[in-house]
Amino acid sequence: MRFRDLGLQYEKLNTKIDASIKEVLESSTFILGKQVGELEIKLAEYVGRKYCVTCANGTDALQLALMILGVGPGDAVFTSDFTYFASAGTSSILGATPVFVDIDLDTFNISPEALEAAIKRTLEEGKLTPKAIIPVDLFGQPADYNKILPIAKKYGLKVLEDGAQGFGGNIEGKKACSFGDLATTSFFPAKPLGCYGDGGAVFTDDDEVAERLKSLRAQGKSPTDKYDNREIGMNSRLDTLQAAILLPKLEAFIEYELDAVNKVAASYTERLKDKYVTPKILEGFYSSWAQYTILVKNEEKRKILMYKLKENGIPSMIYYPRGLHSQKAYEWMKLSDKYYPNTSEASKRVLSLPMHPYLTEEDICSVTDVLLN
């Protein structure tokens, strides 16, 4: 059994994927070919944004978006303490300071209450200027934007949605990557919508921002003359081959994969809910299930369960073994665990199980039987 079975997905989609790749090879337009533009239009339409600008990966997408927001030295950027490093590292690259915020243990997403407390604390300290919030749509469920957006408005902060894991999720029908001033996603192979390499995208409703993003991803070039560079940008373009792969995968994602993965999640929950803390989806929220993550009793129990699963040929993962405030790169901040009790608790107890749209009931039973016996 594979944790996320991309091979099985390819078996289902290989005819369309192979044909799409062949078209690119025959055209030899490997950089910003027509498939890139076609994908950007379809992604923007699906999400409900005016524009989608693709780039080389999800990390670059975050950095490009932060550049648009003018984030730099002296600025504070608030983000979840329980997430992948890129959600914070991109702020640091630009000279800003990430401010880590504890999570809601029910959803693993940033806690709106802890967020406001962190903003107030930062203002009281007076060393940094609060500039932006990067909520992370962790494990497939969008962050609680119904509470986050009013907080941002109250303190005059921009919101950049990190939808790397949330693509496909929604809140009362409003899709992930449509919240905030800007939104980003990742097409890393293991993401809900993944390519066969790296890829990312930024979403916006602003005409000028979209044009500037296209410039920034290509070294800050002029829209009319590639040798006239207007500002310092990046070399971060989505390969045409990756766009060609994503087009048929997006079609399958919309047509049946999202429904399928939600059925898998429901089956897991039904079998495990009496013995484990299963994922909680808030009322009105819909998850794309980037991961199916349970809470077990403690670290020792988790080690035992992972060993038992491995003995039975079943992979499992820990997302994430430590909070960002505990990362070596941020040792200099000397951050206390007292501000991150839920992150600290989650890092000791989370366990992610195999999760993808092509899991069968037999597969699910194989996993849950090990966990229940």
Summary of the structure (lengths in Angstrom):
residues: 373
radius of gyration: 20.6
end to end distance: 19.0
largest distance: 65.7
contacts: 1317
relative contact order: 0.16
helix: 46%
strand: 17%
